């Protein structure tokens, strides 16, 4: 997800942190690189230009030039502006006061709308809801069957008619059936088109008038780039969207449109699809994505994945430690052990602070069988540490590193790399925690 943008932007700030004091020329050069990275990621030109202008103006206002903490101040400004660009706080579901809550799904053909409908049903079920799916796409022959198969997979009933009944009447009968069965959410899958046309819009308008949805979601293919902004604008003008869902965010996509849609249309991003499985839908958190782009990772996202596989008490303890910027090798070991149940190793590592700056060729290696062997070697090195060393890594000196290497069958160089990686992750977490605690001006010029 936004791998190229993350690597570029995180790399810019990594170089900036190594300079110490920053001149105005240093900051201007950094902002130019960030602007180019945004444009290459398919962020709208006007949005990227305005973003850089705001950051530059605020950086000047904070008097950061030549300050000892200029890098931290600018990093916080960029983080805050990215969060604002992405919509600020995450949006909550607009539950209907009289169930069921109706969610109308719309989008162009090929955007992944039907699959996303099933994914959304899975997400609602995790919230303790009982969703029903309505198959109102009668244009595509396989759409009804596809939704029925997906509904059976996720355990949600599907209301469908194949006798030529119009989509609006199907939706009306589905709503009645949903109330009868006391399901509290109705997700209406609708037909798409290759392009926006009047017939599509009129059909959607008729369905909308019948079911009166509490939420109207537009599914956008993240690989379509800036066209996503145009599609969102057209749908929003007609239907007053309450949110967008970006599909295929796990693929090889620049994905910059996700940074543009909210700013251009005012419609918040609500969910993102991060895989093909029916559980691969995540609620969109602007702050988390902003921090991932800057190389801070998404530790909270990793913890949420982990909660499915570890005890609640352990998850809460890890969350508290992460929020304070604290981390030790016990936590790192626990995170590595959880990866075996939580998906591809490479995808999980991207949630960890500092990983965004790793070379692409190194990240590619994580997709191979070698990644599993490397993880076992890391586990062996951590397990070769004493409990005191795992809790307080600062005491691991040269002689201790030799002993750890001998005990795990690794080399001293491998132990050194592991310890250095730990220090890098801890630094990023502390920096993120510091920015969170000081929401106002980060620093004044030191005299």
PyMOL commands that set and color helices and strands:
alter all, ss='L'
color gray80, all
select helices_A, chain A and resi 3-17+24-40+45-61+70-85+113-126+143-154+167-180+198-211+222-224+227-239+257-265+286-293+299-306+312-323+329-342+345-349+355-357+360-365+369-383+387-391+393-395+398-408+412-437
alter helices_A, ss='H'
color red, helices_A
select strands_A, chain A and resi 101-106+131-136+157-159+185-190+215-221+243-247+269-273+281-283
alter strands_A, ss='S'
color yellow, strands_A
deselect
rebuild
show_as cartoon
